[in-house]
Each structure stands twice: as structure tokens, then as C-alpha cells.
Amino acid sequence: MKEVQEELLEFATSVAEVPELRAVLRNPELDPETKAGLVGELVGEADPLVRNFLRLAAEKGRIGDIEEIARAFDRLMAVEERRLDVELTTAFELSDSEAEAILKQIREASGREVEATRKVDPSLIGGFVLQAGSMRVDASVRGRIEGLRRELVPRS
């Protein structure tokens, strides 16, 4: 099932990266059968399950939403695999061992496997921001300064 997930995400990424392809797949004036044929040619030797799913989505007029569909499928797979996808943003580049130490704490606290994307945002000044779905943990210096400002500045 992992291969199916990867191929679906790869196709959705391709659509996102090629504006002309996205425009064609979202064009309501283009016949769904034509879109299905185009998708069939694009995926070529893909897993039959992926190829059939994408053709069906095209025939039913939903291929323009493939990016959202792929993200929803990825979320469902994450729940099934007990995987937690997180985004770790830090003020400066962490070494692999530093990042691993943070992710290890998340694994132990959540009891789930953790997959992380890492970003650097110097405006955080120090610390980190962790985003996991709708949950956000702001342990940055900027976040603490903003919190203090909200407490100290009276509302008008």
C-alpha cells in the first residue's frame, strides 16, 4: 500500500509543479474522457490500482482535486500506520543529532512513529515551532515575546 501512496503523491506533486497540467485537469470545458486518456498516458507504467483510480477520478470529474485527494489519502494512511507527520521549524539549522533528540521526545510522548519536515526561520530568534496537524507548539523566543506583549499591552 505504501507504493500506491507514494505514486499517488508523486502524481499530485507533478500536477502542483506544472501549472499548465493543473489548468488542463481543472478545465471544466474539457471532456472527462479526454482527461482520463491524458492521465492514463501520464501515469503509464504506474501501479494498476493507482492508474485505475486516477482514470476513474478523471472520468468522474474529480481529477482537478487530485492534490487535495492525495493529501487526504496521506492523512488516512498516517492514521493507519500510526505515523505522526510534523513540521519542525527552528531559528537556525539543527544538526541531525539535535533534530533526532527532539523527534525522539515526540515519539516517546505520542507513542507513534514520527516523520518530520524541517524548516529554518531566523525570525524565531531561538527555540522552535512544532506543527502536527492542527496542533501547534510554539517554543520560540519570538513566540514568548509576542505572548509577553499581549499580556503587557492593554487592549483598546
N, C-alpha and C positions, 0 to 999 in steps of 0.2 A: 504494500500500500504506500510505502514511503516513496517508491519510484513514481507512482501515479501523482502523488502530491508534488514532487519535485518537477515533473513535466508540466503539470498544470500551472504551477508558479512561474516556471520558465516562460511558458506561452504568455501568461498575463504580463510578465515583465517586458517581454518583447512588444506587446501591444502598447504598454505605457511608454516605452522608449521610442516608438516610431509613430509620431503624430499623424502621419498620412494613413497608416494602418488603423489606428484608433478611429479616425474620421470615417473611413470606409465601413468599419464594423458598426459604427453608431449611426450611419446614414439611414434614416427611415425610408428613403425612396428606393433604396437598393433591395431587390428581391431576396428574401431569406435563403432561397435555394442557391442563389449566386454566392451569398456569403458562406453558406455551408461548403460549396465547392472550393472557394478560396481558402477557407480554414483547413479543409482536407488536404489541399496542396501544401499549405504552410507547415502542417504537423507531420506530413509524410510518413516516416517510419516510427512514429511515436507508439507508445503502448496502445493496443486496440481499445482499451477502456477509455483512455484519455481522448483518442481520436474520435470515438463514437460519442462521447459526452460533448466534446466541442462542436461536432456536427449537429447534434441534437439541439444544443443551445443556440446555434445559428439558425436552424430550421424553425425554432420556436420564438425567434426574435429577441433572444436574451444575450447574444454574444457580445453586444456592446457593453454589457455589465460584467464582463469576464474578470476584470480586476477585482471588483467587489466580491464576486463569486469565489475567486481563488483565495482572497483574504478570509472569507467566512469558512471555507473548507480548511484552511490552515488553522484557524481557531478551533474548529471541531477536532482536528487531528491532535492539536496540543492538549486538549482536554482528555482525549482517549489515551494519549501517550503519557499523561501526567507530566507534561512539559510546560514550563513557565517561560514565556518569551518576555525578556526585559530589555529596556534601553537604559544603559548606564552612561550618563553624561558627567564628565569631570572637568575641572578647571584647567587641567594640564594632562598630557599623555601619561597614562599609568604603565608601569612595566607589566608584563604578563603575570608575574607572581603577585603583584599588588591587586590586579583585577581578579585573579583567581581567588585570592583571600576573601574579597568582597562577595564573589559569586558563591563561594563555599558557605559563607554565613547565610546567604539567601536559600541555598539548597537545604541546609540544616533546618532553617526556620519554616520553610514551606513543605518540606518532605517531597519535593518534586525535582525533576531534572531541570536545569536552567540553561537556556540558550540566550546569549546576550549580544546585542549590538552595542558598540562603544562609540561615543562621540566626545569631542572636546569643545568646550565653550569657555573661553577665557573670562567672559563676563561673570562667571560664577565666583570668581576671585579665589575660592578654595572650596574643598568639600566635593559633594556630588549630588546629582539628582537621579533618582531611580524611578522609571516609569514601567509599570507592569499592568497592561490593560488600562482600566480606568483608575487604578491606584497609583498615586504619585507620592514619593517620599523626597522631600527637599531638605537635604542636609548640607546645603551650600552656605557659604558666607553671605552671598547676595541675598539668599532667602531669609537668613536670620536678620540681616539689616533691614530688609523690607518689612519683616514682622515687627521689629522694633519701631520702625517709622509709623506703622499703622497704630501701634499702641500709644505712641507718644504724641502724634499729631492729632489734635482734636478735629472731629468731623464738623463741617459747617452746614 
